[in-house]
Amino acid sequence: MRLLERVAVVTGAGRGLGAAMAERLAAEGACTVVVDIDGEAARRMAKALVERGHDSLAVACDVADRTQVAALVRRVTDRFGRLDILVNNAGITRDATFLKMTDEQWASVLDTNLTSMFVCTQEVARHMVERQKGRIVCVSSISGNEGNVGQANYSASKAGVIGLVKSLSKELARQGVLINAVAPGFIDSEMTAQVPEKIRDKLLARIPQGRSGRPEEIAAVVAFLASDEASYVNGQTLNVNGGMYV
């Protein structure tokens, strides 16, 4: 119960990695706000948490839209009186080889994966700075470090997350707000379930542990970074990939 009485906002939490993060933060004692552009998915997730005895709120929100994000922050602070933790997890892929990638594929991924983190962090950080305390965790990817064929947009967005975190860690720390990133490797999810078997086998061969990761393993790292146990961790990107190599 490291996060008892804390209020945590998790974006993209209606399913997948985000849902696992919301579950873990709730299990650690946090009042968890489940945010997703799919309002029904957010409501289902929040309902499941409430049924397990946790305090949870569902909010439908396009996290790249500042007006919606500002309304989200107001709703959370009106309901709980505080906002202690932000997990920027929302993300999409629109894969295509570079010469065939469209402007829409590029812009939609950058907006959802990177611009949303700028918007959400800025709106939430204003509240955290007033209280001189807060924890922000941004989800990057191994693709942000290594790049990936057919994912110039996704890889650029996730590399941008790392740069954003490094910059903000230098600006916000003196005001009590710590920000870090988590970079998952090949994790079992709806996204990776679509990977063809031959490609999946090649990816697994690059992982010394010989298996893909589980969403719960990423969620555990997020919970650590959100807790007081990470009080001297700032501006870092924790690679959680089983030792995956190029």
FENRA-V660449 format. One record per pair of residues at least 24 apart in sequence whose C-alpha atoms are under 10 Angstrom apart, sorted by the first residue. I is the first residue (numbers start at 1). GAP is how many residues later the second one is. D is the distance in whole Angstrom. If there is no record, write none. Layout:
# FENRA-V660449
i=[I:I]
gap=[GAP:GAP]
d=[D:D]
This chain:
# FENRA-V660449
i=[1:1:1:1:1:1:1:2:2:2:2:2:2:2:2:2:2:3:3:3:3:3:3:3:3:3:3:3:3:4:4:4:4:4:5:5:5:5:5:5:5:6:6:6:6:6:6:6:6:6:6:6:7:7:7:7:7:7:7:7:7:7:7:7:7:7:8:8:8:8:8:8:8:8:8:8:8:8:8:8:9:9:9:9:9:9:9:9:9:9:9:9:9:9:9:9:9:9:10:10:10:10:10:10:10:10:10:10:11:11:11:11:11:11:11:11:11:11:11:11:11:11:11:11:11:11:11:12:12:12:12:12:12:12:12:12:12:12:12:12:12:12:13:13:13:13:13:13:13:13:13:13:13:14:14:14:14:14:14:14:14:14:14:14:14:14:15:15:15:15:15:15:16:16:16:16:16:16:16:17:17:17:17:17:17:17:17:17:17:17:17:17:17:18:18:18:18:18:18:18:18:18:19:19:19:19:19:19:20:20:20:20:20:20:20:21:21:21:21:21:21:21:21:21:21:21:22:22:22:22:22:22:22:23:23:23:23:23:23:24:24:24:24:24:24:24:24:25:25:25:25:25:25:25:25:26:26:26:26:26:26:26:27:27:27:27:28:28:28:29:29:30:30:30:30:30:31:31:31:31:31:31:31:32:32:32:32:32:33:33:33:33:33:33:33:33:34:34:34:34:35:35:35:35:35:35:35:35:36:36:36:36:36:36:37:37:37:37:38:62:62:62:63:63:63:63:63:63:63:63:63:63:63:63:64:64:64:64:64:64:64:64:64:64:64:64:64:65:65:65:65:65:65:66:66:66:66:66:66:66:67:68:69:69:69:69:69:69:69:70:70:70:70:70:71:72:72:72:73:73:73:73:74:74:74:77:82:82:82:83:83:83:83:83:83:83:83:84:84:84:84:84:84:84:84:84:84:84:85:85:85:85:85:85:85:85:85:85:85:85:85:85:85:86:86:86:86:86:86:86:86:86:86:86:86:86:87:87:87:87:87:87:87:87:87:87:87:87:87:87:88:88:88:88:88:88:88:88:88:88:88:88:88:88:89:89:89:89:89:89:89:89:90:90:90:90:90:91:91:91:91:91:91:91:92:92:93:93:93:93:93:94:94:94:94:94:95:95:95:95:95:95:96:96:96:96:96:97:97:97:97:97:97:98:98:98:98:98:99:100:101:101:101:101:103:105:105:106:106:106:106:106:106:107:108:108:109:109:109:109:109:109:109:109:110:110:110:110:110:110:110:111:112:113:113:113:113:113:113:113:113:113:113:113:114:114:114:114:114:114:114:114:114:114:114:115:115:115:117:117:117:117:118:118:118:118:121:121:122:125:125:125:128:128:128:128:129:129:129:129:129:129:130:130:131:131:131:132:132:132:132:132:132:133:133:133:133:133:133:133:134:134:134:134:134:134:134:134:134:135:135:135:135:135:135:135:135:135:135:135:135:136:136:136:136:136:136:136:136:136:136:136:137:137:137:137:137:137:137:137:137:137:137:137:137:137:138:138:138:138:138:138:138:138:138:138:139:139:139:139:139:139:139:139:139:140:140:140:140:140:140:140:140:140:140:141:141:141:141:141:141:141:141:141:141:141:142:142:142:142:142:142:142:142:142:142:143:143:143:143:144:144:145:145:146:146:147:158:159:161:162:162:162:163:163:164:165:165:165:165:166:166:166:166:167:168:168:169:169:169:169:170:170:172:173:173:176:177:177:178:178:178:178:178:178:178:178:178:179:179:179:179:179:179:179:180:180:180:180:180:180:180:180:180:180:181:181:181:181:181:181:181:181:181:182:182:182:182:182:182:182:182:182:182:183:183:183:183:183:183:184:184:184:184:184:184:184:184:184:184:184:184:185:185:185:185:185:185:185:185:185:185:186:186:186:186:186:186:186:186:187:187:187:187:187:187:187:187:187:187:187:188:188:188:188:188:189:189:189:203:203:203:204:204:205:205:206:206:206:206:206:207:207:207:207:207:207:208:208:208:208:208:209:209:209:209:210:210:210:211:211:212:212:212:213:213:213:217]
gap=[24:25:26:27:28:29:226:25:26:27:28:221:222:224:225:226:227:24:25:26:27:28:81:82:220:221:223:224:225:24:25:26:27:223:24:25:26:50:75:77:79:24:25:26:74:76:77:78:79:128:220:221:24:25:26:48:49:69:70:73:74:75:76:77:78:79:24:25:26:48:68:74:75:76:77:78:79:127:128:218:24:25:26:47:48:49:50:63:64:67:74:75:76:77:78:79:115:127:24:25:26:75:76:77:78:79:80:127:24:25:26:31:48:49:50:51:52:75:76:77:78:79:80:105:106:109:127:24:25:26:29:30:48:49:50:51:75:76:77:78:79:80:24:25:28:29:32:33:45:74:75:76:77:24:25:26:27:28:29:30:31:32:44:45:46:76:26:27:29:30:174:175:171:172:173:174:175:199:200:72:73:122:167:170:171:172:173:197:198:199:200:201:202:69:70:71:72:73:121:197:200:201:26:27:70:196:197:200:194:195:196:197:198:199:200:66:68:194:195:196:197:198:199:200:201:202:24:27:34:65:197:200:201:25:26:29:31:193:196:192:193:194:195:196:197:198:199:60:194:195:197:198:199:201:202:24:26:27:28:29:30:197:25:26:27:196:26:195:199:25:26:24:25:26:54:55:24:25:26:49:52:53:54:24:25:26:44:53:24:25:26:39:43:50:52:53:24:25:26:27:24:25:26:27:28:37:54:55:24:25:26:27:53:54:24:25:26:53:24:28:50:54:25:27:28:48:49:50:52:53:54:55:56:57:26:44:46:47:48:49:50:51:52:53:54:55:56:46:47:50:51:54:55:49:50:52:53:54:56:57:52:52:47:50:51:52:53:54:55:49:50:52:53:54:52:48:51:52:47:50:51:54:49:50:53:50:45:46:49:41:42:44:45:48:50:51:52:40:41:43:44:47:49:50:51:52:93:142:39:40:43:48:49:50:51:52:92:93:94:138:140:141:142:31:34:35:38:39:42:48:49:50:51:52:93:140:30:33:34:48:49:50:51:52:92:93:94:135:136:139:25:26:28:29:30:32:33:48:49:50:51:52:73:93:24:27:28:48:49:50:51:93:24:26:27:48:49:25:26:48:49:63:66:67:62:99:58:60:61:62:98:56:57:58:59:60:54:55:56:57:58:59:53:54:55:56:57:51:52:53:54:55:56:51:52:53:54:55:51:50:49:50:51:52:50:48:49:45:46:47:48:50:51:46:45:46:42:43:44:45:46:47:48:49:43:44:45:46:47:48:50:46:45:25:26:27:40:41:42:43:44:45:47:48:24:26:40:42:43:44:45:46:47:48:50:42:45:46:43:44:47:48:43:46:47:50:47:58:46:47:50:52:44:47:48:49:43:44:45:46:47:48:45:46:44:45:46:40:41:42:43:44:45:39:40:41:42:43:44:45:38:39:41:42:43:44:45:92:93:41:42:43:44:45:90:91:92:93:95:96:99:29:33:41:42:43:44:45:86:89:90:98:28:41:42:43:44:45:84:85:86:88:89:98:99:100:24:26:27:41:42:43:44:45:84:99:41:42:43:44:45:79:83:98:99:25:40:41:42:43:44:45:97:98:99:40:41:42:43:44:45:96:97:98:99:100:40:41:42:43:44:97:98:99:102:103:40:41:42:43:39:40:38:94:99:100:99:25:24:76:73:74:75:72:74:71:69:70:71:72:68:69:70:71:68:66:67:64:65:66:67:64:65:62:61:62:55:54:57:47:48:52:53:54:55:56:57:58:46:47:54:55:56:57:58:42:45:46:50:53:54:55:56:57:58:40:41:44:53:54:55:56:57:58:36:37:39:40:43:54:55:56:57:58:35:54:55:56:57:58:29:30:31:33:34:53:54:55:56:57:58:60:27:28:33:54:55:56:57:58:59:60:25:26:27:28:54:55:56:58:24:25:26:27:28:29:30:31:53:54:55:24:25:26:27:28:24:25:26:41:42:43:38:40:39:40:36:37:38:39:40:34:35:36:37:38:39:33:34:35:36:37:32:33:34:35:32:33:34:30:31:29:30:32:27:28:29:24]
d=[9:9:7:4:5:8:10:9:6:7:8:8:9:9:6:8:8:9:5:5:5:9:9:9:8:10:8:6:8:7:4:5:8:10:6:6:7:10:10:10:9:5:6:8:9:8:7:6:7:10:10:10:5:6:8:9:9:9:9:7:9:7:5:5:6:9:5:6:9:9:9:9:6:6:4:6:8:9:10:9:5:6:7:10:9:10:10:10:9:8:8:8:6:5:6:8:10:10:6:6:9:8:6:5:6:7:8:9:5:6:9:10:9:10:9:9:8:8:6:6:5:5:9:10:10:9:10:5:7:9:10:8:10:9:10:9:9:8:6:4:7:10:9:10:8:7:8:9:9:9:10:8:8:7:8:8:5:4:8:8:6:8:9:10:10:10:7:8:9:8:9:9:10:9:6:7:9:7:10:8:9:10:10:9:9:7:9:9:5:8:10:8:7:9:9:6:8:10:10:9:10:8:7:9:10:9:10:9:9:6:6:9:8:6:9:8:9:8:7:9:8:4:8:9:7:8:9:9:9:9:8:10:9:9:7:10:9:9:8:8:10:10:6:7:10:9:7:10:8:9:8:6:10:9:10:10:10:9:6:8:8:10:9:9:8:10:10:8:9:8:9:8:8:9:9:9:5:6:8:8:10:10:10:5:7:9:10:9:5:6:7:10:8:10:10:10:5:6:8:10:5:6:6:9:9:9:10:9:5:6:7:8:10:8:5:5:8:9:9:9:8:8:9:8:10:9:7:9:9:5:8:10:7:7:10:10:10:6:6:9:9:6:4:8:8:6:8:9:10:9:7:8:9:10:8:10:6:8:10:8:10:10:9:7:6:10:10:7:9:9:8:10:6:8:10:9:9:10:9:7:7:9:10:10:10:9:8:8:9:8:9:7:7:9:9:8:9:9:10:9:7:9:7:5:6:9:9:9:9:10:9:9:6:5:6:8:10:10:10:10:10:6:9:10:8:8:7:9:10:8:6:5:6:8:9:8:9:9:9:8:6:5:6:8:10:10:9:8:10:9:9:9:8:6:10:8:8:8:6:5:6:9:10:9:8:10:8:8:6:5:8:10:9:8:9:9:8:9:10:9:9:9:9:9:8:9:8:8:6:10:9:9:8:10:8:8:9:5:5:8:8:8:8:5:7:8:9:10:7:4:7:8:10:8:6:8:6:9:10:9:9:9:9:9:10:8:10:10:8:5:8:10:9:8:9:10:10:10:6:6:10:9:7:10:7:7:10:8:5:9:9:9:9:10:9:9:10:8:10:10:6:7:9:8:10:9:10:9:5:7:9:7:6:10:9:9:10:9:10:8:9:10:9:8:10:10:9:10:10:8:10:8:10:8:8:7:8:10:9:6:7:7:8:10:9:8:9:9:9:9:5:5:7:10:9:10:7:4:5:8:10:9:9:6:5:6:8:9:10:9:6:5:6:8:8:5:8:9:9:9:10:9:10:8:6:5:6:8:9:8:7:10:9:9:6:5:5:7:10:7:9:7:7:10:10:10:8:9:8:8:6:5:6:9:9:9:9:6:5:6:8:10:9:9:10:10:10:6:6:5:7:10:8:9:9:9:7:4:5:6:9:10:10:8:9:9:9:6:6:5:8:7:9:8:9:10:8:9:8:10:8:10:9:9:9:7:10:9:10:10:9:8:7:9:10:9:9:6:8:8:8:5:7:9:8:10:8:10:6:5:9:9:8:10:8:9:10:10:9:9:9:9:8:9:8:6:8:10:9:9:8:6:6:8:10:9:7:9:10:8:6:5:5:6:8:10:9:9:9:7:6:4:6:9:8:10:8:7:9:8:5:5:6:7:9:6:6:5:6:8:8:10:9:9:7:10:8:6:5:6:9:10:8:7:10:7:6:4:7:9:7:10:9:5:6:9:9:7:9:8:9:5:4:6:7:10:9:9:9:8:10:6:6:6:7:10:9:8:7:8:9:9:10:8:9:9:9:8:5:6:7:8:6:6:4:7:9:10:6:6:7:8:9:6:7:8:8:10:9:10:8:8:8:10:8:7:7:10]
